[in-house]
Amino acid sequence: MSTRDSATTASIPDFEKAAVAGDPEIVNTQPTPFTDTEDKPHEKPGTAPASTASAWNSSDAPDGGVTAWLVVFGAWCTSFCSFGWLNSIGTFQEYYSVDLLSQYSAGKISWIPSLQLFFMFAMGPIVGSLYDRYGPRYLIIAGTFLHVFGLMMASISTEYYQIMLSQGICSAIGVSLIFQPALNVVVGWFDKKRGMAYGILSTGSSIGGVIYPIMISRLIPKVGFGWAMRIAAFLILFLLILAIVTVKSRFPPNKQHVTRKQMVVPFSEPVFVALNAGLCLFTFGMFVPINFFVVEAISRGMSQDLAHYLVAMFNAASLFGRLLTGFLADKIGKYNVFTVAALATGTTTLALWLPSGRNDGAHIAYAILYGFFSGAYVSLIAGLVAQVSPMKEIGFRTGIVFFVNSIGALTTSPIAGAILEKENGGWTGVKVFSGVFCIAGTAFVFAARVYKVGWKWNVFF
């Protein structure tokens, strides 16, 4: 009987934790009221020298200590400067639409944030492969230069193509080089507390998403767009220097080249394929509100001053959502937590944002609830991949997931912009598009869970 079948059919009285035998991927490591079927890193024999293989196979992560928490702090800094920066793109979408690029349609302007998200995700396989071979430090140094240089160039840009090249491409490639390596290193430093570690570091993007929109919207009227961007770039430079000093891998670099067979193997695993499809579909839906709810709220009569704070409200709520989902993931399982939070994300969009109309209170409530539930995406995405991947392939497989997600990241805003133009400014289609794709993505991630452990809700996975 397979592990999946045994997990599905086994009787688990009183939610006692049952050890699963016969599968080297599944190890009983921590007491919990849920049946533990979490995949642990494993390695095939003969793929590395004995000392290296022993290091990669070790499951005795320190789960704390000064060095481990300094790594989390450095990763927090990269989160603040990467996803935190991108979480403020709604502010730039509104500013470009009404001021700097007012001669262009909302759909065309939306290609700028779409390219930012696309390059952050699409560089995943390249960054993941480089991470596996060389470790995180050189990648973060290169990413720091590109991110800061791109924003400095954006500060002197006045044309659409200039903003596209500097902020949409150069800065975004830098973000991809700092974000993914910092996520990957945490796997080696934490095991039982991995969910909490990811939850803590992901709050960096929430805090960044609170600070950047307020800072940019306040600085632009006082010192102009150029100096607002430069001040943000200097802040990012300072934090990324701290990240360069503190982020390090616990394992030696894996110098092996990724073979064609290794590239194909993940796509022969139903769990990995379902996870990939689910996260891609969820990406299509998730970033629509982040990009557009400020513009939508203003078009419905909300004052610009209040509308600018919607992004800050969203990210403040997301901070608590990421902490809570990270904490719960260690208690009841990453896939269990993600499917519930992701379903709530899509449901909230359809139940609250869709009928919000000109009600400012509904917009505020939606920004808070959506931020809280969608926080699981950033908090758990790396953990979801790590749970079903061999340790030595964490960087590569995470890169694959990011690359597939880049399809949604690139096209979702232009698609939403096209829907908006077709409806002549009506927002119903955009909101339905967002909610349905979030729910569809949730269904695929849930299918991955069911394939692995069955329909038992009291299974830790």
C-alpha positions as CSV (number, residue, x, y, z in Angstrom):
1,M,0.0,0.0,0.0
2,S,1.4,3.5,-0.9
3,T,1.9,6.2,1.6
4,R,-0.9,8.2,0.1
5,D,-3.3,5.2,0.4
6,S,-2.3,4.4,3.9
7,A,-2.7,8.0,5.0
8,T,-6.1,8.0,3.4
9,T,-7.5,4.8,4.9
10,A,-5.8,4.6,8.3
11,S,-7.9,5.1,11.3
12,I,-6.7,8.0,13.4
13,P,-8.6,8.0,16.7
14,D,-8.5,11.2,18.9
15,F,-6.3,13.0,16.3
16,E,-3.3,11.1,17.5
17,K,-0.2,11.4,15.4
18,A,0.6,8.3,13.4
19,A,4.0,7.4,12.0
20,V,3.9,6.5,8.3
21,A,6.2,3.7,7.4
22,G,7.7,2.6,4.1
23,D,8.4,6.0,2.5
24,P,11.9,7.6,3.0
25,E,10.4,11.0,2.2
26,I,8.0,10.9,5.2
27,V,9.5,11.2,8.6
28,N,7.9,11.6,12.0
29,T,9.6,14.6,13.6
30,Q,7.4,16.5,15.9
31,P,4.5,16.0,18.3
32,T,1.2,17.4,16.9
33,P,-2.5,16.5,17.2
34,F,-2.4,15.9,13.4
35,T,-1.1,12.9,11.5
36,D,2.3,14.0,10.2
37,T,2.8,13.2,6.5
38,E,5.1,16.1,5.8
39,D,7.8,15.3,3.2
40,K,11.3,15.7,4.6
41,P,14.4,16.5,2.4
42,H,16.0,13.3,1.1
43,E,18.8,12.5,-1.3
44,K,19.5,9.6,-3.7
45,P,22.7,7.7,-2.8
46,G,25.7,8.3,-4.9
47,T,24.9,11.8,-6.0
48,A,27.4,13.6,-3.8
49,P,30.5,12.9,-1.8
50,A,29.8,11.3,1.6
51,S,30.5,14.5,3.6
52,T,28.4,16.7,1.3
53,A,25.6,14.1,1.2
54,S,25.6,13.9,5.0
55,A,25.3,17.7,5.2
56,W,22.4,17.8,2.8
57,N,20.6,14.9,4.4
58,S,20.8,16.2,7.9
59,S,17.5,17.0,9.5
60,D,19.0,18.5,12.6
61,A,18.4,22.2,11.7
62,P,19.2,24.4,14.6
63,D,15.7,25.9,14.7
64,G,17.1,29.0,16.4
65,G,20.3,30.6,17.7
66,V,21.9,33.9,16.8
67,T,23.1,33.0,13.3
68,A,19.8,31.4,12.3
69,W,17.7,34.4,13.4
70,L,20.2,36.8,11.8
71,V,19.5,34.9,8.6
72,V,15.8,35.5,9.1
73,F,16.5,39.2,9.8
74,G,18.5,39.5,6.5
75,A,15.8,37.7,4.7
76,W,13.3,40.1,6.2
77,C,15.3,43.0,4.8
78,T,15.1,41.4,1.3
79,S,11.4,40.9,1.7
80,F,10.9,44.5,2.7
81,C,12.9,45.6,-0.4
82,S,11.4,43.2,-2.9
83,F,7.7,42.1,-2.3
84,G,7.3,45.1,0.0
85,W,8.3,47.4,-2.9
86,L,6.1,45.6,-5.3
87,N,3.1,45.7,-2.9
88,S,3.1,49.5,-3.4
89,I,2.6,49.3,-7.1
90,G,-1.0,50.4,-6.7
91,T,0.3,53.8,-5.6
92,F,2.4,54.1,-8.8
93,Q,-0.4,52.8,-11.0
94,E,-2.6,55.7,-9.7
95,Y,0.2,58.3,-9.9
96,Y,1.2,57.3,-13.5
97,S,-2.5,57.3,-14.5
98,V,-3.3,60.8,-13.3
99,D,0.1,62.6,-13.7
100,L,3.4,61.3,-15.2
101,L,1.8,59.1,-17.9
102,S,-1.7,60.4,-18.0
103,Q,-1.7,60.3,-21.8
104,Y,-1.7,56.5,-21.7
105,S,-4.6,54.1,-20.9
106,A,-4.7,52.2,-17.6
107,G,-4.2,49.0,-19.5
108,K,-1.0,50.2,-21.1
109,I,0.3,51.6,-17.8
110,S,-0.4,48.2,-16.1
111,W,2.3,46.6,-18.2
112,I,4.9,48.4,-15.9
113,P,3.9,46.6,-12.7
114,S,3.2,43.4,-14.7
115,L,6.7,43.4,-16.0
116,Q,8.0,43.9,-12.5
117,L,6.1,40.9,-11.3
118,F,7.0,38.9,-14.4
119,F,10.8,39.4,-14.1
120,M,10.7,38.7,-10.3
121,F,9.1,35.3,-11.0
122,A,10.4,34.4,-14.5
123,M,14.1,34.6,-13.4
124,G,13.3,31.8,-10.9
125,P,15.0,28.9,-12.7
126,I,18.1,30.9,-13.5
127,V,18.3,32.3,-10.0
128,G,17.5,28.9,-8.5
129,S,20.2,27.2,-10.5
130,L,22.8,29.9,-9.6
131,Y,21.8,29.7,-5.9
132,D,22.3,25.9,-5.9
133,R,25.8,26.3,-7.4
134,Y,27.1,29.4,-5.8
135,G,25.0,30.2,-2.7
136,P,23.1,33.4,-1.9
137,R,25.7,36.1,-1.3
138,Y,26.8,36.9,-4.9
139,L,23.2,36.9,-6.1
140,I,22.1,39.4,-3.4
141,I,25.1,41.7,-4.2
142,A,24.2,41.7,-7.9
143,G,20.5,42.1,-7.1
144,T,21.2,45.1,-4.8
145,F,23.1,46.9,-7.6
146,L,20.4,46.3,-10.2
147,H,17.5,47.1,-7.9
148,V,19.0,50.4,-6.7
149,F,20.3,51.4,-10.1
150,G,16.9,50.8,-11.8
151,L,15.1,53.0,-9.2
152,M,17.8,55.7,-9.6
153,M,17.2,55.6,-13.4
154,A,13.4,55.7,-12.9
155,S,13.9,58.9,-10.8
156,I,15.1,60.8,-13.9
157,S,12.7,59.1,-16.3
158,T,9.9,61.1,-18.0
159,E,8.8,58.8,-20.8
160,Y,6.8,55.6,-20.8
161,Y,9.6,53.5,-22.3
162,Q,12.1,54.9,-19.7
163,I,9.9,53.9,-16.8
164,M,9.4,50.5,-18.4
165,L,13.1,49.8,-18.8
166,S,14.2,51.2,-15.4
167,Q,11.4,50.2,-13.0
168,G,9.7,47.5,-15.0
169,I,12.8,45.6,-16.1
170,C,16.1,46.6,-14.4
171,S,14.8,47.0,-10.9
172,A,12.6,43.9,-11.2
173,I,15.5,41.7,-12.2
174,G,17.4,43.0,-9.2
175,V,14.4,42.1,-7.0
176,S,14.4,38.5,-8.3
177,L,18.1,38.1,-7.4
178,I,17.6,39.2,-3.8
179,F,14.2,37.6,-3.0
180,Q,14.5,34.0,-4.0
181,P,17.9,33.2,-2.5
182,A,16.8,34.7,0.9
183,L,13.8,32.5,0.8
184,N,15.8,29.4,0.0
185,V,18.4,29.7,2.8
186,V,15.7,29.6,5.5
187,V,15.0,25.9,4.7
188,G,18.4,24.8,6.0
189,W,18.2,26.8,9.3
190,F,14.7,25.8,10.4
191,D,12.7,22.6,10.5
192,K,10.1,22.4,13.2
193,K,9.8,26.2,13.3
194,R,10.1,26.7,9.5
195,G,6.6,28.0,9.1
196,M,7.1,30.6,11.8
197,A,10.5,31.7,10.3
198,Y,8.8,32.2,6.9
199,G,5.9,34.0,8.5
200,I,8.3,36.4,10.3
201,L,10.5,37.2,7.2
202,S,7.4,37.7,5.0
203,T,6.2,40.4,7.3
204,G,9.0,42.5,5.8
205,S,6.9,42.8,2.6
206,S,3.9,43.8,4.6
207,I,5.7,46.5,6.5
208,G,7.3,47.7,3.3
209,G,3.9,47.7,1.7
210,V,2.7,50.0,4.5
211,I,5.7,52.4,4.5
212,Y,6.4,52.7,0.8
213,P,2.9,53.9,-0.4
214,I,2.6,56.4,2.4
215,M,6.2,57.6,2.0
216,I,6.0,57.9,-1.8
217,S,2.6,59.6,-1.8
218,R,3.8,62.1,0.8
219,L,7.2,62.8,-0.8
220,I,6.0,63.4,-4.3
221,P,4.0,66.6,-3.6
222,K,6.9,67.9,-1.4
223,V,10.1,67.0,-3.2
224,G,8.9,65.7,-6.5
225,F,8.8,62.2,-8.1
226,G,12.5,62.1,-8.8
227,W,13.7,62.7,-5.2
228,A,10.9,60.4,-3.8
229,M,12.3,57.6,-5.9
230,R,15.9,58.4,-4.8
231,I,15.0,58.4,-1.1
232,A,13.3,55.1,-1.5
233,A,16.4,53.7,-3.4
234,F,18.7,54.8,-0.6
235,L,16.6,53.1,2.0
236,I,16.6,49.9,0.0
237,L,20.4,50.1,-0.4
238,F,20.9,50.4,3.4
239,L,18.7,47.4,4.1
240,L,20.2,45.3,1.4
241,I,23.7,45.9,2.7
242,L,22.5,44.4,6.0
243,A,21.1,41.4,4.1
244,I,24.4,40.9,2.3
245,V,26.1,40.7,5.7
246,T,23.6,38.4,7.4
247,V,22.1,36.0,4.8
248,K,24.1,32.8,4.4
249,S,23.4,29.2,3.5
250,R,23.9,26.4,6.1
251,F,24.8,23.9,3.3
252,P,27.7,24.0,0.9
253,P,26.9,25.0,-2.7
254,N,25.8,22.1,-5.0
255,K,28.2,22.4,-7.9
256,Q,26.4,19.8,-10.0
257,H,24.8,20.9,-13.3
258,V,21.1,20.4,-13.6
259,T,20.6,17.6,-16.2
260,R,17.8,17.4,-18.6
261,K,16.4,14.5,-16.6
262,Q,16.3,16.6,-13.4
263,M,14.5,19.3,-15.3
264,V,11.8,16.9,-16.4
265,V,11.3,14.9,-13.2
266,P,9.3,17.5,-11.3
267,F,6.7,17.6,-14.1
268,S,6.2,13.8,-13.7
269,E,5.2,14.3,-10.1
270,P,1.4,14.9,-9.8
271,V,1.7,16.7,-6.5
272,F,4.3,19.2,-7.9
273,V,2.3,19.7,-11.1
274,A,-0.9,20.4,-9.2
275,L,0.9,22.7,-6.9
276,N,2.4,24.6,-9.8
277,A,-0.9,24.9,-11.6
278,G,-2.7,26.1,-8.4
279,L,-0.2,28.8,-7.5
280,C,-0.1,30.0,-11.2
281,L,-3.9,30.3,-11.2
282,F,-3.9,32.0,-7.8
283,T,-1.3,34.5,-9.1
284,F,-3.7,35.5,-11.9
285,G,-6.4,36.4,-9.3
286,M,-4.3,37.7,-6.4
287,F,-2.5,40.6,-8.0
288,V,-5.6,42.2,-9.6
289,P,-6.8,43.9,-6.4
290,I,-3.3,44.9,-5.4
291,N,-2.8,46.7,-8.7
292,F,-6.3,48.2,-9.1
293,F,-8.2,48.7,-5.9
294,V,-6.9,52.2,-5.4
295,V,-7.9,53.2,-8.9
296,E,-11.2,51.5,-8.5
297,A,-11.9,53.2,-5.2
298,I,-11.2,56.6,-6.6
299,S,-13.4,56.0,-9.6
300,R,-16.2,55.1,-7.2
301,G,-15.9,58.4,-5.4
302,M,-13.4,57.8,-2.6
303,S,-11.1,60.7,-1.9
304,Q,-7.5,60.3,-3.1
305,D,-6.1,60.8,0.4
306,L,-8.2,58.0,1.8
307,A,-7.7,55.8,-1.2
308,H,-3.9,56.0,-0.9
309,Y,-4.2,54.5,2.6
310,L,-6.0,51.4,1.2
311,V,-2.6,49.9,0.2
312,A,-1.2,50.6,3.6
313,M,-4.3,49.0,5.2
314,F,-4.0,46.0,3.0
315,N,-0.3,45.5,3.9
316,A,-0.8,46.1,7.6
317,A,-3.5,43.4,7.7
318,S,-1.3,41.2,5.6
319,L,1.4,41.4,8.3
320,F,-0.8,39.7,10.8
321,G,-2.1,37.2,8.2
322,R,1.5,36.1,7.4
323,L,2.5,35.7,11.0
324,L,-0.6,33.7,11.8
325,T,-0.4,31.5,8.8
326,G,3.2,30.8,9.4
327,F,2.5,29.9,13.1
328,L,-0.4,27.7,12.2
329,A,1.5,26.0,9.4
330,D,3.9,24.5,12.0
331,K,0.9,23.3,14.0
332,I,-1.5,21.9,11.4
333,G,0.4,21.8,8.1
334,K,1.3,24.2,5.4
335,Y,-1.1,22.8,2.8
336,N,-4.0,22.8,5.3
337,V,-3.4,26.4,6.2
338,F,-2.9,27.6,2.6
339,T,-6.0,26.1,1.2
340,V,-8.2,27.7,3.8
341,A,-6.6,31.1,3.5
342,A,-6.5,31.0,-0.3
343,L,-10.2,30.0,-0.4
344,A,-11.1,32.9,1.9
345,T,-9.1,35.3,-0.4
346,G,-11.2,34.4,-3.4
347,T,-14.5,34.3,-1.4
348,T,-13.8,37.7,0.1
349,T,-13.3,39.2,-3.4
350,L,-16.6,37.9,-4.7
351,A,-18.6,38.5,-1.5
352,L,-17.2,42.0,-0.5
353,W,-15.3,43.7,-3.3
354,L,-17.8,42.8,-6.1
355,P,-20.8,44.4,-4.5
356,S,-18.9,47.3,-2.8
357,G,-20.1,50.0,-5.1
358,R,-19.6,53.5,-3.7
359,N,-19.4,52.3,-0.1
360,D,-16.1,53.5,1.4
361,G,-16.5,51.2,4.4
362,A,-16.9,48.2,2.2
363,H,-13.6,49.1,0.4
364,I,-11.8,49.5,3.7
365,A,-13.1,46.2,5.0
366,Y,-12.2,44.4,1.8
367,A,-8.6,45.9,1.9
368,I,-8.1,44.6,5.4
369,L,-9.7,41.1,5.0
370,Y,-8.1,40.6,1.6
371,G,-4.7,41.6,2.9
372,F,-5.1,39.3,5.9
373,F,-6.0,36.1,4.0
374,S,-3.8,36.7,0.9
375,G,-0.8,37.0,3.2
376,A,-0.5,33.2,3.1
377,Y,0.7,33.4,-0.5
378,V,4.0,35.1,0.4
379,S,4.3,33.4,3.8
380,L,3.9,29.8,2.6
381,I,4.8,29.6,-1.1
382,A,8.5,28.6,-0.5
383,G,7.4,26.2,2.3
384,L,4.8,24.5,0.0
385,V,7.6,23.8,-2.6
386,A,10.1,22.7,0.0
387,Q,7.7,20.2,1.5
388,V,7.5,18.2,-1.7
389,S,11.1,18.6,-3.0
390,P,14.5,17.1,-2.2
391,M,16.7,19.5,-0.3
392,K,19.4,19.7,-2.9
393,E,16.9,20.8,-5.5
394,I,15.1,23.5,-3.4
395,G,16.5,26.4,-5.4
396,F,15.8,24.8,-8.8
397,R,12.3,23.7,-8.0
398,T,11.4,26.9,-6.3
399,G,12.7,28.6,-9.5
400,I,10.4,26.4,-11.6
401,V,7.4,27.5,-9.5
402,F,8.3,31.1,-9.8
403,F,8.8,30.8,-13.5
404,V,5.3,29.3,-14.0
405,N,3.8,31.9,-11.8
406,S,5.4,34.6,-14.0
407,I,2.9,33.8,-16.7
408,G,0.1,35.0,-14.4
409,A,2.2,37.9,-13.1
410,L,2.9,39.2,-16.6
411,T,-0.6,38.9,-18.1
412,T,-3.1,39.4,-15.2
413,S,-2.9,43.2,-15.1
414,P,-3.2,43.7,-18.9
415,I,-6.0,41.2,-19.0
416,A,-7.8,43.1,-16.2
417,G,-7.1,46.4,-18.0
418,A,-8.6,45.0,-21.2
419,I,-11.7,43.8,-19.3
420,L,-12.0,47.3,-17.8
421,E,-11.8,49.0,-21.2
422,K,-14.3,46.6,-22.7
423,E,-16.8,47.4,-19.9
424,N,-16.2,51.1,-20.4
425,G,-15.0,51.6,-16.9
426,G,-17.2,49.0,-15.2
427,W,-15.5,46.9,-12.6
428,T,-17.7,43.8,-12.4
429,G,-15.7,41.7,-14.9
430,V,-12.4,42.6,-13.2
431,K,-13.6,41.6,-9.8
432,V,-15.2,38.3,-11.0
433,F,-12.0,37.5,-12.9
434,S,-9.9,38.0,-9.7
435,G,-12.2,36.0,-7.4
436,V,-12.7,33.1,-9.7
437,F,-9.0,32.6,-10.4
438,C,-8.2,32.7,-6.7
439,I,-10.7,29.9,-6.0
440,A,-9.6,27.9,-9.0
441,G,-6.0,28.1,-7.8
442,T,-7.0,27.0,-4.4
443,A,-8.7,23.9,-5.9
444,F,-5.5,22.7,-7.5
445,V,-3.4,23.2,-4.4
446,F,-6.1,21.3,-2.4
447,A,-5.9,18.6,-5.1
448,A,-2.2,18.2,-4.5
449,R,-2.9,17.7,-0.8
450,V,-5.7,15.2,-1.4
451,Y,-3.4,13.2,-3.8
452,K,-0.7,13.0,-1.2
453,V,-2.7,12.4,2.0
454,G,-6.3,11.8,1.0
455,W,-9.4,13.5,2.4
456,K,-8.6,13.2,6.1
457,W,-8.7,16.7,7.6
458,N,-6.7,15.6,10.7
459,V,-3.6,14.9,8.7
460,F,-0.6,17.2,9.2
461,F,0.4,18.3,5.7
